[in-house]
Amino acid sequence: MTFTTLITGASSGLGAEMARQFAALGHDLALTARRTDRLDALKAEIATAHPERRVETYALDVTDDDAVTRVFEQAKGDLGRLDRVIVNAGLGKGAPYGKGSHYANRETITTNVLGAAMQTEAAMAIFREQKAGHLVLISSVTALRGMPKSMTTYGATKAFLASLGEGIRSEMMGKPDLDIDVTVLYPGYIRTEMNEKVEQKTKFMVDTEVGVRSMVVAIEGRKAKALVPPKPWVAVGSAMKVLPLSVVRKLL
């Protein structure tokens, strides 16, 4: 039986590259995003490289609760089942608090927290029905400590995802009748459209393909949690947890 993977936010960046790499591994795919023209282009690209793969695309705004439930169920019906759901869709907008730009923080919270929670709800409902599945939540190294200025809200939303994933994992440990795994990934600085305006001198930045390759390895290994790429982020992440905040804010 072919493994099926659903990826949200698949029109660009980490989501699009994960689609390419999972297709190369033999997965059939359900890809969602708001920008369907990009999804169509990605589907055509994958069809050319891997004509044996099935790729279904769906327009989805993850802040629309009803749409999330509908699209996830439709994808399950189209592909027969969903073996894995990768909650990847997110925003990186943000502003320092008290500067009058809270609308940016609100948009990020709405997508990264409320949208992610609804995606998780829809995925887990399907997995409980199937009695099996793999939930993957894309957090960030910025979740490990409080981030300053425009990164404050983004890091806080990613900390929510990390805690959400661990809580569900804890529950599943007490459910031997359910074969449901939960993986939380903490990507470091990986080049995407979200950060394309950031100069390459940013510490530890890696190209999209390289960074996503390490993400795919961790996902395929069904790791409970992983900082990716491992070098240097395992070491940096360990240091972030114990260093004074005055040092952490300069480190990243």
KETI-237113 format. One line per 4 residues: their letters; for each residue x, z, y of N, C-alpha, C. Coordinates in pm, whole numbers, plus 50000, padded with zeros to 5 digits. Layout:
N
A	X,Z,Y,X,Z,Y,X,Z,Y  ...
% end
This chain:
252
MTFT	50084,50000,49881,50000,50000,50000,50088,50000,50125  50058,49911,50219,50136,49902,50342,50111,50024,50431  50217,50077,50488,50207,50191,50578,50152,50143,50712  50060,50221,50770,49999,50182,50896,50033,50283,51005
TLIT	50071,50232,51122,50111,50317,51234,50038,50274,51360  49977,50371,51428,49915,50347,51557,50005,50404,51666  50031,50325,51769,50116,50367,51881,50039,50347,52010  50025,50453,52089,49962,50439,52221,50070,50412,52325
GASS	50029,50353,52436,50127,50319,52539,50229,50219,52488  50181,50119,52413,50272,50028,52344,50304,49901,52421  50260,49891,52545,50279,49765,52619,50419,49751,52676  50497,49858,52679,50632,49850,52735,50714,49970,52688
GLGA	50841,49971,52728,50925,50087,52707,50939,50134,52564  50932,50266,52545,50951,50326,52414,50846,50277,52315  50721,50266,52360,50615,50224,52270,50635,50085,52217  50669,49990,52303,50690,49852,52261,50809,49841,52166
EMAR	50916,49913,52196,51034,49905,52110,51009,49973,51976  50932,50083,51975,50896,50143,51847,50816,50044,51763  50726,49969,51826,50647,49870,51754,50739,49768,51688  50837,49719,51762,50930,49620,51706,51004,49678,51585
QFAA	51053,49800,51601,51135,49858,51496,51053,49898,51374  50932,49948,51395,50848,49981,51279,50800,49856,51208  50775,49748,51282,50739,49622,51217,50854,49574,51127  50976,49590,51176,51093,49551,51097,51106,49635,50970
LGHD	51050,49756,50973,51054,49844,50856,50938,49817,50761  50848,49726,50799,50738,49689,50710,50605,49753,50739  50589,49813,50857,50462,49876,50891,50363,49776,50948  50236,49792,50913,50131,49727,50988,50099,49815,51108
LALT	50058,49754,51220,50052,49827,51346,49918,49814,51417  49878,49926,51479,49768,49926,51576,49832,49966,51709  49826,49879,51807,49894,49901,51935,49791,49910,52045  49802,50015,52128,49706,50032,52237,49778,50046,52370
ARRT	49710,50003,52475,49760,50017,52612,49653,49965,52706  49671,49988,52835,49579,49933,52934,49610,49786,52960  49738,49749,52952,49780,49613,52986,49775,49525,52861  49660,49465,52836,49642,49389,52712,49723,49260,52711
DRLD	49755,49205,52828,49835,49084,52829,49973,49111,52769  50026,49227,52799,50157,49263,52741,50145,49291,52592  50036,49353,52551,50015,49375,52408,50007,49243,52334  49938,49146,52391,49926,49015,52328,50062,48948,52314
ALKA	50146,48961,52417,50280,48904,52411,50364,48972,52306  50351,49105,52296,50426,49180,52194,50379,49143,52054  50249,49128,52037,50195,49088,51907,50250,48952,51866  50256,48858,51959,50309,48726,51929,50457,48733,51893
EIAT	50531,48817,51964,50674,48834,51936,50695,48888,51795  50617,48990,51759,50631,49050,51626,50588,48950,51518  50483,48873,51545,50435,48774,51448,50541,48669,51419  50618,48634,51521,50725,48536,51503,50839,48595,51420
AHPE	50875,48718,51451,50988,48783,51381,50949,48831,51241  50823,48874,51226,50778,48931,51098,50638,48881,51067  50624,48754,51027,50492,48694,51008,50407,48762,50901  50469,48840,50814,50395,48908,50709,50326,49036,50758
RRVE	50360,49078,50877,50306,49203,50932,50171,49179,50999  50084,49277,50988,49957,49273,51058,49967,49359,51184  49928,49303,51297,49932,49375,51424,49797,49359,51492  49730,49472,51515,49603,49472,51587,49626,49538,51723
TYAL	49565,49483,51828,49584,49537,51962,49450,49579,52020  49455,49683,52105,49332,49740,52161,49357,49784,52305  49266,49747,52394,49271,49798,52530,49230,49944,52529  49310,50030,52592,49277,50173,52591,49336,50244,52711
DVTD	49249,50316,52779,49289,50411,52882,49277,50548,52817  49388,50615,52795,49387,50740,52718,49319,50855,52793  49286,50836,52920,49213,50939,52993,49061,50927,52974  49018,50826,52899,48877,50806,52867,48853,50861,52726
DDAV	48798,50980,52717,48783,51047,52587,48705,50964,52486  48592,50910,52528,48510,50831,52436,48584,50708,52387  48660,50646,52475,48735,50526,52437,48844,50560,52335  48908,50674,52352,49012,50714,52255,48952,50728,52116
TRVF	48843,50801,52105,48778,50819,51975,48736,50685,51917  48675,50601,51999,48625,50471,51952,48738,50381,51903  48846,50373,51981,48956,50284,51946,49030,50333,51822  49053,50462,51811,49120,50514,51693,49037,50486,51567
EQAK	48907,50507,51576,48821,50480,51461,48818,50331,51429  48816,50248,51533,48818,50103,51510,48947,50060,51442  49059,50115,51488,49188,50082,51427,49191,50124,51280  49138,50242,51253,49133,50288,51114,49050,50192,51029
GDLG	48936,50149,51083,48851,50056,51010,48918,49921,50989  48985,49871,51092,49051,49741,51083,49166,49741,50983  49244,49849,50981,49362,49855,50896,49337,49925,50763  49219,49984,50748,49187,50051,50623,49215,50201,50625
RLDR	49316,50242,50699,49352,50383,50716,49458,50391,50825  49482,50509,50875,49593,50532,50968,49685,50636,50906  49803,50592,50870,49899,50685,50810,49974,50765,50915  49990,50706,51033,50066,50774,51138,50008,50738,51274
VIVN	50002,50837,51362,49964,50815,51501,50074,50870,51589  50124,50786,51679,50230,50826,51772,50169,50836,51911  50159,50960,51960,50104,50986,52092,50216,50966,52194  50221,50847,52248,50333,50805,52332,50293,50777,52476
AGLG	50168,50738,52500,50125,50701,52635,50149,50816,52733  50208,50784,52847,50234,50889,52944,50271,50834,53080  50269,50923,53179,50310,50890,53315,50427,50978,53356  50508,50925,53450,50622,50999,53501,50612,51030,53648
KGAP	50492,51016,53705,50475,51045,53848,50491,51194,53874  50528,51227,53998,50537,51367,54033,50587,51387,54174  50565,51506,54227,50609,51540,54362,50632,51691,54369  50721,51735,54458,50741,51879,54475,50610,51944,54520
YGKG	50587,52064,54473,50463,52133,54509,50467,52180,54654  50351,52170,54719,50340,52213,54857,50379,52107,54958  50404,51984,54911,50445,51875,55000,50331,51779,55030  50212,51810,54981,50097,51728,55013,50076,51606,54925
SHYA	50145,51598,54813,50131,51480,54725,50085,51521,54585  49994,51617,54580,49952,51667,54450,49877,51563,54368  49827,51457,54431,49758,51352,54357,49848,51295,54248  49979,51284,54278,50072,51230,54178,50084,51325,54059
NRET	50093,51455,54089,50100,51552,53981,49970,51553,53899  49858,51541,53968,49730,51541,53898,49719,51422,53802  49762,51305,53844,49757,51187,53757,49840,51209,53631  49959,51267,53649,50046,51291,53534,49986,51395,53441
ITTN	49929,51501,53496,49865,51603,53414,49747,51544,53338  49667,51462,53406,49550,51404,53342,49589,51318,53222  49692,51236,53239,49734,51148,53129,49813,51223,53023  49914,51298,53065,50007,51358,52970,49954,51481,52899
VLGA	49857,51549,52959,49800,51668,52896,49661,51638,52840  49566,51605,52927,49430,51581,52880,49423,51458,52790  49491,51351,52831,49492,51231,52749,49559,51253,52614  49671,51324,52615,49742,51352,52489,49660,51442,52399
AMQT	49591,51540,52458,49508,51629,52378,49395,51552,52309  49335,51456,52380,49228,51378,52320,49281,51286,52211  49396,51227,52233,49457,51145,52128,49484,51227,52004  49533,51348,52025,49562,51437,51913,49434,51475,51840
EAAM	49327,51503,51915,49198,51535,51856,49149,51420,51767  49155,51298,51820,49107,51183,51745,49192,51157,51621  49324,51170,51635,49414,51149,51521,49390,51253,51413  49381,51379,51453,49366,51486,51355,49230,51479,51284
AIFR	49127,51433,51354,48997,51416,51288,49008,51315,51175  49080,51206,51201,49100,51103,51098,49186,51158,50984  49293,51228,51019,49382,51281,50915,49312,51384,50827  49229,51470,50888,49156,51568,50809,49060,51498,50713
EQKA	48997,51391,50760,48907,51315,50672,48984,51250,50558  49101,51194,50590,49184,51129,50488,49256,51231,50400  49269,51354,50453,49348,51462,50391,49497,51431,50392  49537,51343,50482,49678,51307,50493,49702,51234,50624
GHLV	49825,51242,50674,49862,51170,50795,49986,51229,50858  50036,51160,50958,50158,51203,51027,50134,51190,51177  50127,51304,51245,50109,51308,51389,50245,51319,51456  50272,51228,51551,50399,51229,51624,50369,51243,51772
LISS	50425,51345,51834,50407,51369,51977,50539,51345,52048  50537,51260,52150,50658,51229,52225,50667,51325,52344  50751,51426,52330,50776,51523,52436,50895,51473,52518  50987,51560,52555,51102,51521,52637,51198,51639,52645
VTAL	51326,51609,52668,51422,51718,52689,51387,51797,52814  51310,51737,52904,51270,51809,53025,51172,51920,52995  51122,51926,52870,51031,52032,52831,51104,52163,52800  51235,52155,52784,51311,52271,52738,51326,52379,52845
RGMP	51330,52338,52971,51339,52431,53083,51261,52374,53202  51232,52460,53299,51163,52411,53418,51250,52315,53496  51190,52202,53536,51262,52098,53610,51228,52107,53759  51321,52071,53847,51295,52080,53991,51227,51955,54049
KSMT	51169,51974,54167,51120,51866,54252,51019,51776,54181  51043,51645,54183,50944,51551,54129,50933,51558,53977  51026,51626,53910,51022,51637,53765,50947,51761,53716  50906,51848,53808,50844,51975,53767,50722,51954,53680
TYGA	50627,51874,53727,50504,51853,53653,50527,51776,53525  50610,51672,53531,50638,51594,53410,50693,51683,53299  50794,51765,53331,50851,51853,53231,50749,51952,53177  50662,52004,53265,50560,52098,53222,50460,52033,53127
TKAF	50424,51907,53152,50330,51839,53062,50394,51815,52926  50523,51788,52925,50591,51765,52798,50611,51896,52721  50621,52007,52793,50626,52138,52727,50491,52166,52659  50382,52124,52722,50250,52136,52659,50248,52063,52526
LASL	50300,51940,52523,50301,51863,52399,50381,51932,52290  50496,51989,52328,50580,52058,52230,50507,52176,52168  50441,52254,52253,50368,52370,52204,50246,52328,52122  50179,52223,52166,50064,52170,52092,50106,52131,51950
GEGI	50214,52056,51940,50260,52011,51810,50297,52126,51718  50366,52225,51772,50406,52339,51689,50285,52419,51642  50185,52433,51730,50065,52505,51691,49991,52437,51577  49979,52305,51585,49911,52231,51478,49993,52237,51350
RSEM	50126,52226,51363,50212,52237,51245,50195,52372,51177  50186,52478,51257,50165,52611,51202,50034,52619,51125  49928,52560,51180,49800,52560,51110,49808,52485,50979  49876,52370,50979,49883,52287,50858,49962,52356,50746
MGKP	50052,52446,50784,50125,52522,50681,50031,52606,50596  49917,52640,50653,49820,52719,50578,49711,52635,50514  49730,52504,50508,49631,52414,50451,49694,52329,50340  49716,52387,50221,49783,52313,50113,49705,52191,50065
DLDI	49575,52186,50097,49494,52072,50055,49508,51954,50149  49578,51974,50264,49598,51868,50362,49745,51830,50369  49775,51704,50344,49914,51656,50351,49936,51594,50490  49939,51681,50591,49952,51635,50730,50081,51690,50788
DVTV	50169,51600,50830,50295,51638,50894,50283,51622,51045  50359,51703,51117,50363,51695,51263,50508,51689,51308  50539,51588,51389,50673,51571,51444,50665,51574,51597  50752,51654,51658,50766,51654,51803,50905,51602,51837
LYPG	50910,51495,51914,51038,51438,51956,51067,51475,52100  51193,51505,52126,51240,51536,52261,51342,51430,52302  51296,51312,52347,51393,51209,52388,51471,51254,52511  51599,51216,52510,51681,51234,52629,51658,51118,52722
YIRT	51758,51080,52797,51741,50973,52896,51759,50837,52829  51647,50768,52810,51645,50637,52748,51593,50538,52850  51663,50428,52867,51627,50329,52967,51491,50267,52936  51396,50278,53029,51264,50217,53017,51221,50170,53154
EMNE	51104,50104,53161,51050,50063,53290,51020,50183,53379  50990,50297,53317,50958,50416,53394,51075,50462,53480  51197,50437,53430,51315,50482,53504,51409,50368,53541  51355,50245,53543,51442,50130,53566,51507,50130,53704
KVEQ	51447,50203,53800,51505,50208,53933,51617,50312,53945  51633,50391,53839,51741,50490,53839,51872,50420,53808  51973,50449,53883,52102,50384,53864,52161,50422,53728  52238,50332,53669,52294,50352,53536,52387,50473,53529
KTKF	52433,50521,53644,52524,50635,53643,52456,50765,53600  52323,50762,53581,52253,50879,53532,52320,50930,53405  52343,51060,53399,52414,51119,53285,52343,51090,53154  52417,51047,53054,52372,51036,52915,52268,50926,52892
MVDT	52245,50837,52987,52145,50731,52970,52189,50633,52862  52094,50596,52772,52123,50494,52671,52019,50384,52681  52051,50268,52627,51960,50155,52629,51838,50182,52540  51731,50112,52568,51605,50134,52497,51620,50119,52346
EVGV	51681,50011,52301,51691,49984,52158,51768,50094,52087  51877,50139,52147,51960,50244,52088,51883,50375,52081  51820,50411,52193,51746,50536,52196,51630,50538,52099  51555,50429,52094,51439,50424,52006,51481,50423,51860
RSMV	51594,50364,51829,51642,50365,51690,51655,50508,51639  51708,50595,51724,51723,50736,51683,51587,50804,51672  51492,50764,51755,51357,50817,51745,51293,50777,51613  51308,50651,51577,51249,50600,51453,51308,50670,51332
VAIE	51438,50695,51333,51502,50766,51222,51440,50905,51206  51422,50976,51317,51363,51110,51312,51218,51105,51264  51143,51006,51312,51003,50994,51272,50993,50961,51123  51071,50866,51078,51068,50828,50937,51110,50945,50848
GRKA	51200,51030,50899,51242,51148,50826,51141,51261,50832  51033,51241,50907,50926,51340,50924,50982,51476,50966  51077,51473,51057,51134,51597,51106,51031,51673,51188  51033,51804,51177,50939,51886,51254,50964,51868,51402
KALV	51090,51867,51442,51126,51842,51582,51267,51787,51586  51294,51708,51689,51427,51647,51699,51456,51608,51842  51577,51640,51887,51627,51588,52014,51696,51457,51985  51659,51353,52060,51710,51219,52031,51754,51149,52159
PPKP	51864,51070,52149,51957,51061,52038,52027,51196,52014  52067,51225,51889,52129,51354,51858,52251,51383,51945  52331,51279,51969,52447,51295,52057,52415,51233,52192  52420,51308,52301,52468,51447,52313,52357,51550,52317
WVAV	52229,51510,52286,52117,51594,52325,52099,51720,52241  52147,51721,52118,52140,51845,52041,52225,51953,52108  52346,51913,52146,52434,52009,52214,52383,52043,52353  52341,51941,52428,52290,51965,52563,52165,52052,52558
GSAM	52077,52023,52463,51954,52100,52451,51980,52246,52418  52075,52270,52330,52111,52408,52296,52165,52481,52419  52247,52411,52497,52302,52472,52618,52193,52499,52721  52098,52407,52733,51991,52423,52831,51910,52550,52808
KVLP	51895,52589,52683,51812,52704,52650,51874,52836,52693  52006,52838,52708,52073,52966,52736,52144,52970,52871  52171,52855,52930,52242,52853,53057,52152,52903,53170  52212,52961,53275,52133,53001,53390,52063,52880,53451
LSVV	51947,52902,53509,51871,52793,53566,51949,52721,53675  52034,52794,53747,52115,52733,53852,52210,52628,53796  52249,52645,53669,52337,52548,53604,52256,52434,53544  52143,52468,53482,52059,52366,53419,52013,52261,53519
RKLL	51977,52305,53640,51923,52211,53739,52029,52110,53784  52157,52145,53768,52265,52052,53802,52305,51967,53681  52281,52020,53563,52321,51951,53440,52249,51819,53423  52120,51817,53458,52038,51697,53438,52008,51625,53567
% end
